[in-house]
Amino acid sequence: MRPVIIAMSLLSAFSVGVALAQTPPAADAMARAKEAFDKADQDKDGALNLKEWKAMGRRERGFQMMDADHDGKLTPDEIRSAIAAYRKQQG
């Protein structure tokens, strides 16, 4: 599940409610994560396709693991769900 760990930085940018409750350094980290996701989302459709994912240096296996609906796109919700499942598995 290493790809999930890597994707965690992307996920945090999409937790607006949590971001508002965080300290400024955490909010800054979320802003950086959102910026990284937006930069990776070359076609600006709000999701990452496999080409965009791999352009970030990520492996296809991680993409396939997180693409819950198998539509060829990773949405922030899918990333969040994958991270939640990983955290639950860890403990």
C-alpha angles and dihedrals in degrees: 000000000000091000088060091055090050091049092053091086089058093048098055092065090066099055097090096166091050091045091058091054095047130094117260095262091055091046089051090052090051091050090051090049092051090048090052092050092047091049091050091048094081096171091047095228095134094252138075119243121203093264091053091045093051091045086064088059094256127140125249091233092065091048092052091048093054099039093094097176093040093230094135094253134096113216125192088251092056090049090049092049092049091050092048090051090048092050091048090051091050093055 
